[in-house]
Amino acid sequence: MSQNVIKIVLNSDIYNLEAILNACYAFIDRAYVFLDSDSKGKKVRVSLESKQVISAGKKAQLRGDFENELLYCSLRHKIGTNNKKIREYIVNRAIYSALPISSEDFNSDALKDPLGIAIPWEEKYGNVKKNNAKSKV
């Protein structure tokens, strides 16, 4: 069973914990993933145990694939951190544009009601019912 285990020690100063977790998540379909750290929290130990018996070549490929995924996740995390402000601005702008129209815009042509659709029924037809009732008596 130990022939299917790949052990990798990572420096947490180089690789962010979030990136390590994302890379591990990408491999849970191919391997069992175990994480551990030293007492200082500077080193993270990753053990990948293949779910199938693999050759030495496939073991090296699995290790290389994991290291590439780790690099990808680290870069994605760094780009996400760098672009955080612009993403927040875009989301805030989208939410702001979805807010109700301000009171200044209530005089615009788009809000006029020439057919009287926005008038409540009671205001529009309330007197008609009373007039009809009186005329029948």
DRENTIFI-900759 format. One record per atom (N, C-alpha, C, O): y, x, z; residue number from 1. Coordinates in nm, 2 decimals, decimal comma. Example, Ala and Ser with C-alpha at 12.3 -4.5 7.8 and 13.67 -1.06 7.14 Angstrom:
% residues 2
        y        x        z   num
    -0,57     1,32     0,78     1
    -0,45     1,23     0,78     1
    -0,33     1,32     0,78     1
    -0,33     1,42     0,85     1
    -0,22     1,28     0,71     2
    -0,11     1,37     0,71     2
     0,00     1,29     0,79     2
     0,11     1,34     0,80     2
//
This chain:
% residues 137
        y        x        z   num
    -0,12     0,08     0,00     1
     0,00     0,00     0,00     1
     0,13     0,09     0,00     1
     0,23     0,05    -0,06     1
     0,12     0,20     0,06     2
     0,24     0,29     0,07     2
     0,27     0,35    -0,06     2
     0,38     0,40    -0,08     2
     0,18     0,35    -0,16     3
     0,21     0,40    -0,29     3
     0,31     0,31    -0,37     3
     0,37     0,36    -0,46     3
     0,32     0,19    -0,33     4
     0,42     0,09    -0,39     4
     0,55     0,09    -0,32     4
     0,64     0,01    -0,36     4
     0,57     0,17    -0,22     5
     0,70     0,17    -0,15     5
     0,80     0,28    -0,20     5
     0,76     0,39    -0,22     5
     0,92     0,24    -0,22     6
     1,03     0,33    -0,26     6
     1,13     0,33    -0,14     6
     1,17     0,22    -0,10     6
     1,16     0,44    -0,09     7
     1,25     0,45     0,02     7
     1,38     0,52    -0,03     7
     1,37     0,63    -0,09     7
     1,49     0,46     0,00     8
     1,62     0,51    -0,05     8
     1,72     0,51     0,07     8
     1,73     0,41     0,14     8
     1,78     0,62     0,09     9
     1,88     0,63     0,20     9
     2,02     0,63     0,14     9
     2,05     0,71     0,05     9
     2,11     0,54     0,18    10
     2,24     0,52     0,12    10
     2,35     0,55     0,22    10
     2,33     0,52     0,34    10
     2,46     0,61     0,18    11
     2,57     0,64     0,26    11
     2,66     0,52     0,26    11
     2,71     0,48     0,15    11
     2,69     0,46     0,37    12
     2,77     0,34     0,37    12
     2,92     0,37     0,35    12
     3,00     0,28     0,33    12
     2,96     0,50     0,35    13
     3,10     0,53     0,31    13
     3,11     0,52     0,16    13
     3,22     0,50     0,11    13
     3,00     0,54     0,09    14
     3,01     0,54    -0,06    14
     2,98     0,40    -0,11    14
     3,05     0,34    -0,20    14
     2,87     0,34    -0,05    15
     2,83     0,20    -0,10    15
     2,87     0,10     0,01    15
     2,82     0,11     0,13    15
     2,94     0,00    -0,02    16
     2,98    -0,11     0,07    16
     2,86    -0,19     0,10    16
     2,77    -0,21     0,02    16
     2,85    -0,24     0,22    17
     2,73    -0,32     0,27    17
     2,71    -0,44     0,18    17
     2,60    -0,48     0,15    17
     2,82    -0,50     0,14    18
     2,81    -0,62     0,05    18
     2,75    -0,58    -0,08    18
     2,66    -0,66    -0,13    18
     2,78    -0,47    -0,14    19
     2,72    -0,42    -0,26    19
     2,57    -0,39    -0,25    19
     2,49    -0,42    -0,33    19
     2,54    -0,33    -0,13    20
     2,40    -0,31    -0,10    20
     2,32    -0,44    -0,10    20
     2,21    -0,45    -0,15    20
     2,37    -0,53    -0,02    21
     2,30    -0,66    -0,01    21
     2,29    -0,73    -0,15    21
     2,18    -0,79    -0,17    21
     2,39    -0,73    -0,23    22
     2,38    -0,79    -0,36    22
     2,28    -0,72    -0,45    22
     2,20    -0,79    -0,52    22
     2,27    -0,59    -0,44    23
     2,17    -0,52    -0,52    23
     2,03    -0,55    -0,47    23
     1,94    -0,57    -0,55    23
     2,01    -0,56    -0,34    24
     1,88    -0,60    -0,28    24
     1,84    -0,74    -0,33    24
     1,73    -0,76    -0,36    24
     1,94    -0,83    -0,33    25
     1,91    -0,96    -0,37    25
     1,86    -0,97    -0,51    25
     1,78    -1,05    -0,54    25
     1,92    -0,89    -0,60    26
     1,88    -0,88    -0,74    26
     1,73    -0,84    -0,75    26
     1,67    -0,87    -0,86    26
     1,67    -0,78    -0,65    27
     1,54    -0,72    -0,66    27
     1,43    -0,80    -0,58    27
     1,32    -0,76    -0,58    27
     1,47    -0,91    -0,52    28
     1,37    -0,98    -0,44    28
     1,26    -1,05    -0,52    28
     1,16    -1,09    -0,47    28
     1,28    -1,07    -0,65    29
     1,18    -1,12    -0,74    29
     1,07    -1,02    -0,77    29
     0,96    -1,06    -0,80    29
     1,11    -0,89    -0,77    30
     1,02    -0,78    -0,81    30
     0,96    -0,71    -0,69    30
     0,85    -0,65    -0,70    30
     1,03    -0,71    -0,58    31
     0,98    -0,63    -0,46    31
     1,02    -0,69    -0,33    31
     1,11    -0,78    -0,32    31
     0,95    -0,66    -0,23    32
     0,99    -0,69    -0,09    32
     1,09    -0,59    -0,05    32
     1,07    -0,47    -0,07    32
     1,20    -0,64     0,01    33
     1,31    -0,55     0,04    33
     1,33    -0,55     0,19    33
     1,33    -0,65     0,26    33
     1,34    -0,43     0,24    34
     1,36    -0,40     0,39    34
     1,48    -0,32     0,41    34
     1,50    -0,22     0,34    34
     1,57    -0,36     0,50    35
     1,69    -0,28     0,53    35
     1,69    -0,23     0,67    35
     1,64    -0,30     0,76    35
     1,75    -0,12     0,69    36
     1,76    -0,06     0,83    36
     1,88     0,03     0,82    36
     1,92     0,08     0,72    36
     1,94     0,06     0,94    37
     2,05     0,16     0,94    37
     2,03     0,25     1,06    37
     1,95     0,22     1,16    37
     2,10     0,36     1,06    38
     2,10     0,45     1,17    38
     2,19     0,40     1,29    38
     2,26     0,29     1,27    38
     2,19     0,46     1,40    39
     2,26     0,41     1,52    39
     2,41     0,42     1,49    39
     2,48     0,34     1,55    39
     2,46     0,51     1,41    40
     2,60     0,52     1,38    40
     2,65     0,42     1,27    40
     2,77     0,39     1,26    40
     2,55     0,37     1,20    41
     2,58     0,27     1,09    41
     2,64     0,34     0,97    41
     2,69     0,27     0,88    41
     2,62     0,47     0,95    42
     2,67     0,54     0,84    42
     2,56     0,55     0,73    42
     2,60     0,56     0,61    42
     2,44     0,54     0,76    43
     2,33     0,55     0,66    43
     2,26     0,41     0,66    43
     2,22     0,36     0,77    43
     2,23     0,36     0,55    44
     2,15     0,24     0,53    44
     2,02     0,28     0,46    44
     2,03     0,34     0,35    44
     1,91     0,25     0,52    45
     1,78     0,28     0,46    45
     1,73     0,15     0,39    45
     1,72     0,04     0,45    45
     1,70     0,16     0,26    46
     1,64     0,05     0,18    46
     1,50     0,09     0,14    46
     1,48     0,20     0,09    46
     1,41     0,00     0,17    47
     1,27     0,02     0,13    47
     1,23    -0,09     0,04    47
     1,25    -0,21     0,07    47
     1,19    -0,06    -0,08    48
     1,14    -0,15    -0,18    48
     0,99    -0,14    -0,19    48
     0,94    -0,03    -0,23    48
     0,92    -0,25    -0,16    49
     0,78    -0,25    -0,18    49
     0,74    -0,34    -0,29    49
     0,76    -0,46    -0,29    49
     0,69    -0,28    -0,40    50
     0,66    -0,36    -0,52    50
     0,56    -0,47    -0,48    50
     0,47    -0,45    -0,40    50
     0,57    -0,58    -0,55    51
     0,48    -0,70    -0,52    51
     0,35    -0,68    -0,60    51
     0,25    -0,75    -0,57    51
     0,35    -0,59    -0,69    52
     0,23    -0,56    -0,77    52
     0,20    -0,41    -0,76    52
     0,29    -0,33    -0,73    52
     0,08    -0,37    -0,78    53
     0,05    -0,23    -0,79    53
     0,11    -0,17    -0,91    53
     0,09    -0,22    -1,02    53
     0,18    -0,06    -0,90    54
     0,26     0,00    -1,01    54
     0,22     0,15    -1,02    54
     0,18     0,21    -0,92    54
     0,24     0,20    -1,14    55
     0,21     0,34    -1,16    55
     0,34     0,42    -1,12    55
     0,44     0,37    -1,08    55
     0,32     0,55    -1,12    56
     0,43     0,64    -1,08    56
     0,55     0,63    -1,17    56
     0,67     0,63    -1,13    56
     0,52     0,61    -1,30    57
     0,63     0,58    -1,40    57
     0,71     0,46    -1,37    57
     0,83     0,45    -1,38    57
     0,63     0,35    -1,34    58
     0,70     0,22    -1,31    58
     0,77     0,23    -1,18    58
     0,88     0,16    -1,16    58
     0,72     0,31    -1,09    59
     0,79     0,33    -0,96    59
     0,92     0,40    -0,98    59
     1,02     0,36    -0,92    59
     0,93     0,50    -1,06    60
     1,05     0,57    -1,09    60
     1,15     0,48    -1,16    60
     1,27     0,48    -1,14    60
     1,09     0,39    -1,25    61
     1,18     0,30    -1,32    61
     1,24     0,20    -1,23    61
     1,36     0,16    -1,24    61
     1,16     0,15    -1,13    62
     1,21     0,05    -1,03    62
     1,32     0,11    -0,95    62
     1,42     0,05    -0,92    62
     1,30     0,24    -0,91    63
     1,40     0,31    -0,83    63
     1,53     0,32    -0,92    63
     1,64     0,30    -0,87    63
     1,52     0,36    -1,04    64
     1,63     0,38    -1,13    64
     1,70     0,25    -1,15    64
     1,83     0,24    -1,15    64
     1,63     0,14    -1,17    65
     1,69     0,01    -1,19    65
     1,76    -0,03    -1,07    65
     1,87    -0,09    -1,08    65
     1,71    -0,01    -0,95    66
     1,78    -0,04    -0,83    66
     1,91     0,04    -0,81    66
     2,01    -0,02    -0,78    66
     1,90     0,17    -0,84    67
     2,02     0,25    -0,83    67
     2,13     0,20    -0,93    67
     2,25     0,21    -0,90    67
     2,09     0,17    -1,05    68
     2,18     0,11    -1,14    68
     2,25    -0,02    -1,10    68
     2,37    -0,04    -1,11    68
     2,16    -0,11    -1,04    69
     2,21    -0,23    -0,99    69
     2,31    -0,21    -0,87    69
     2,41    -0,28    -0,86    69
     2,28    -0,11    -0,79    70
     2,36    -0,08    -0,68    70
     2,50    -0,03    -0,73    70
     2,60    -0,07    -0,67    70
     2,50     0,05    -0,83    71
     2,62     0,10    -0,89    71
     2,70    -0,02    -0,95    71
     2,82    -0,03    -0,93    71
     2,63    -0,11    -1,02    72
     2,70    -0,22    -1,08    72
     2,76    -0,31    -0,97    72
     2,87    -0,35    -0,98    72
     2,68    -0,34    -0,86    73
     2,74    -0,42    -0,75    73
     2,85    -0,36    -0,68    73
     2,95    -0,42    -0,64    73
     2,85    -0,23    -0,67    74
     2,96    -0,15    -0,60    74
     3,09    -0,16    -0,69    74
     3,19    -0,19    -0,64    74
     3,07    -0,15    -0,82    75
     3,19    -0,16    -0,91    75
     3,24    -0,30    -0,91    75
     3,36    -0,32    -0,91    75
     3,15    -0,40    -0,91    76
     3,19    -0,54    -0,91    76
     3,27    -0,57    -0,78    76
     3,37    -0,64    -0,79    76
     3,22    -0,52    -0,67    77
     3,29    -0,54    -0,54    77
     3,43    -0,47    -0,55    77
     3,53    -0,53    -0,50    77
     3,44    -0,35    -0,60    78
     3,57    -0,28    -0,60    78
     3,67    -0,36    -0,70    78
     3,78    -0,37    -0,66    78
     3,62    -0,40    -0,81    79
     3,71    -0,48    -0,90    79
     3,75    -0,61    -0,84    79
     3,87    -0,65    -0,85    79
     3,66    -0,67    -0,77    80
     3,69    -0,80    -0,70    80
     3,80    -0,78    -0,59    80
     3,89    -0,86    -0,57    80
     3,79    -0,67    -0,52    81
     3,89    -0,63    -0,42    81
     4,02    -0,60    -0,48    81
     4,12    -0,65    -0,43    81
     4,02    -0,53    -0,59    82
     4,15    -0,49    -0,66    82
     4,21    -0,62    -0,72    82
     4,34    -0,62    -0,73    82
     4,14    -0,71    -0,76    83
     4,19    -0,83    -0,83    83
     4,21    -0,95    -0,74    83
     4,23    -1,06    -0,79    83
     4,19    -0,93    -0,61    84
     4,20    -1,04    -0,52    84
     4,33    -1,12    -0,52    84
     4,33    -1,24    -0,53    84
     4,44    -1,05    -0,53    85
     4,57    -1,11    -0,53    85
     4,59    -1,19    -0,65    85
     4,65    -1,31    -0,64    85
     4,55    -1,14    -0,77    86
     4,58    -1,22    -0,89    86
     4,48    -1,34    -0,90    86
     4,53    -1,45    -0,95    86
     4,36    -1,33    -0,84    87
     4,27    -1,45    -0,84    87
     4,33    -1,55    -0,74    87
     4,33    -1,67    -0,78    87
     4,39    -1,51    -0,63    88
     4,45    -1,61    -0,54    88
     4,57    -1,67    -0,60    88
     4,59    -1,79    -0,59    88
     4,65    -1,60    -0,68    89
     4,76    -1,65    -0,75    89
     4,72    -1,76    -0,85    89
     4,78    -1,86    -0,86    89
     4,62    -1,73    -0,93    90
     4,57    -1,82    -1,03    90
     4,52    -1,95    -0,96    90
     4,55    -2,06    -1,01    90
     4,44    -1,94    -0,86    91
     4,39    -2,06    -0,79    91
     4,50    -2,14    -0,73    91
     4,50    -2,26    -0,74    91
     4,60    -2,07    -0,66    92
     4,71    -2,14    -0,61    92
     4,79    -2,21    -0,71    92
     4,84    -2,32    -0,69    92
     4,81    -2,15    -0,83    93
     4,89    -2,21    -0,93    93
     4,81    -2,33    -0,99    93
     4,88    -2,43    -1,02    93
     4,68    -2,32    -1,00    94
     4,60    -2,44    -1,05    94
     4,61    -2,55    -0,95    94
     4,62    -2,67    -0,99    94
     4,60    -2,52    -0,82    95
     4,61    -2,63    -0,72    95
     4,75    -2,69    -0,72    95
     4,77    -2,81    -0,71    95
     4,85    -2,60    -0,73    96
     4,99    -2,65    -0,73    96
     5,01    -2,74    -0,85    96
     5,08    -2,84    -0,84    96
     4,96    -2,71    -0,96    97
     4,98    -2,79    -1,08    97
     4,91    -2,92    -1,07    97
     4,95    -3,02    -1,15    97
     4,81    -2,94    -0,99    98
     4,74    -3,06    -0,97    98
     4,80    -3,15    -0,87    98
     4,76    -3,26    -0,85    98
     4,91    -3,11    -0,80    99
     4,97    -3,19    -0,70    99
     5,05    -3,31    -0,76    99
     5,08    -3,30    -0,88    99
     5,07    -3,41    -0,69   100
     5,14    -3,53    -0,74   100
     5,28    -3,49    -0,79   100
     5,34    -3,39    -0,76   100
     5,33    -3,57    -0,88   101
     5,46    -3,54    -0,94   101
     5,57    -3,55    -0,84   101
     5,57    -3,64    -0,75   101
     5,67    -3,47    -0,85   102
     5,78    -3,46    -0,75   102
     5,87    -3,58    -0,77   102
     5,86    -3,65    -0,87   102
     5,95    -3,61    -0,67   103
     6,04    -3,73    -0,67   103
     6,15    -3,71    -0,79   103
     6,20    -3,81    -0,83   103
     6,17    -3,59    -0,83   104
     6,27    -3,57    -0,94   104
     6,21    -3,63    -1,07   104
     6,29    -3,68    -1,16   104
     6,08    -3,63    -1,08   105
     6,02    -3,68    -1,21   105
     5,99    -3,83    -1,21   105
     5,95    -3,88    -1,31   105
     6,03    -3,90    -1,11   106
     6,01    -4,05    -1,11   106
     6,10    -4,12    -1,21   106
     6,07    -4,23    -1,24   106
     6,20    -4,06    -1,25   107
     6,29    -4,12    -1,35   107
     6,25    -4,08    -1,49   107
     6,32    -4,13    -1,59   107
     6,14    -4,01    -1,51   108
     6,11    -3,97    -1,65   108
     6,05    -4,09    -1,72   108
     6,00    -4,19    -1,66   108
     6,05    -4,08    -1,85   109
     5,99    -4,19    -1,94   109
     5,84    -4,21    -1,92   109
     5,79    -4,32    -1,94   109
     5,77    -4,10    -1,88   110
     5,63    -4,11    -1,86   110
     5,59    -4,21    -1,75   110
     5,48    -4,26    -1,75   110
     5,68    -4,23    -1,65   111
     5,65    -4,31    -1,54   111
     5,71    -4,45    -1,55   111
     5,69    -4,53    -1,46   111
     5,78    -4,48    -1,65   112
     5,83    -4,62    -1,67   112
     5,72    -4,71    -1,70   112
     5,62    -4,67    -1,76   112
     5,73    -4,84    -1,66   113
     5,63    -4,94    -1,67   113
     5,68    -5,06    -1,75   113
     5,71    -5,16    -1,69   113
     5,69    -5,05    -1,88   114
     5,75    -5,15    -1,96   114
     5,66    -5,28    -1,96   114
     5,72    -5,39    -1,98   114
     5,53    -5,27    -1,94   115
     5,45    -5,39    -1,94   115
     5,43    -5,45    -1,80   115
     5,36    -5,55    -1,79   115
     5,48    -5,39    -1,70   116
     5,47    -5,44    -1,57   116
     5,33    -5,43    -1,51   116
     5,29    -5,51    -1,42   116
     5,26    -5,33    -1,55   117
     5,12    -5,31    -1,50   117
     5,12    -5,26    -1,36   117
     5,03    -5,29    -1,29   117
     5,21    -5,18    -1,32   118
     5,21    -5,12    -1,19   118
     5,27    -5,22    -1,08   118
     5,27    -5,18    -0,96   118
     5,32    -5,33    -1,12   119
     5,37    -5,43    -1,02   119
     5,25    -5,50    -0,95   119
     5,16    -5,55    -1,02   119
     5,25    -5,51    -0,82   120
     5,14    -5,58    -0,75   120
     5,14    -5,73    -0,80   120
     5,24    -5,79    -0,83   120
     5,02    -5,78    -0,79   121
     4,99    -5,92    -0,83   121
     5,08    -6,02    -0,76   121
     5,13    -6,11    -0,82   121
     5,10    -6,00    -0,63   122
     5,17    -6,10    -0,55   122
     5,32    -6,10    -0,60   122
     5,38    -6,20    -0,60   122
     5,37    -5,98    -0,63   123
     5,51    -5,98    -0,67   123
     5,53    -6,04    -0,81   123
     5,63    -6,10    -0,84   123
     5,43    -6,01    -0,90   124
     5,44    -6,06    -1,04   124
     5,41    -6,21    -1,05   124
     5,48    -6,28    -1,13   124
     5,30    -6,26    -0,98   125
     5,26    -6,39    -1,00   125
     5,26    -6,48    -0,88   125
     5,22    -6,59    -0,88   125
     5,31    -6,42    -0,77   126
     5,31    -6,50    -0,64   126
     5,39    -6,63    -0,65   126
     5,34    -6,73    -0,60   126
     5,51    -6,63    -0,72   127
     5,59    -6,75    -0,73   127
     5,53    -6,85    -0,83   127
     5,55    -6,97    -0,81   127
     5,45    -6,81    -0,92   128
     5,39    -6,90    -1,02   128
     5,29    -6,99    -0,95   128
     5,29    -7,11    -0,99   128
     5,21    -6,94    -0,86   129
     5,12    -7,02    -0,79   129
     5,19    -7,13    -0,71   129
     5,14    -7,25    -0,71   129
     5,30    -7,10    -0,64   130
     5,37    -7,20    -0,56   130
     5,43    -7,30    -0,65   130
     5,43    -7,42    -0,62   130
     5,48    -7,26    -0,77   131
     5,54    -7,35    -0,86   131
     5,44    -7,45    -0,92   131
     5,47    -7,57    -0,93   131
     5,32    -7,40    -0,95   132
     5,21    -7,48    -1,01   132
     5,17    -7,58    -0,90   132
     5,14    -7,70    -0,94   132
     5,16    -7,54    -0,78   133
     5,12    -7,63    -0,67   133
     5,22    -7,75    -0,65   133
     5,18    -7,86    -0,63   133
     5,35    -7,72    -0,66   134
     5,45    -7,82    -0,64   134
     5,45    -7,92    -0,76   134
     5,48    -8,04    -0,74   134
     5,43    -7,87    -0,88   135
     5,43    -7,95    -1,00   135
     5,32    -8,05    -1,00   135
     5,34    -8,16    -1,06   135
     5,20    -8,02    -0,94   136
     5,09    -8,11    -0,94   136
     5,11    -8,22    -0,84   136
     5,04    -8,33    -0,86   136
     5,19    -8,21    -0,74   137
     5,20    -8,31    -0,64   137
     5,29    -8,42    -0,68   137
     5,32    -8,51    -0,61   137
//
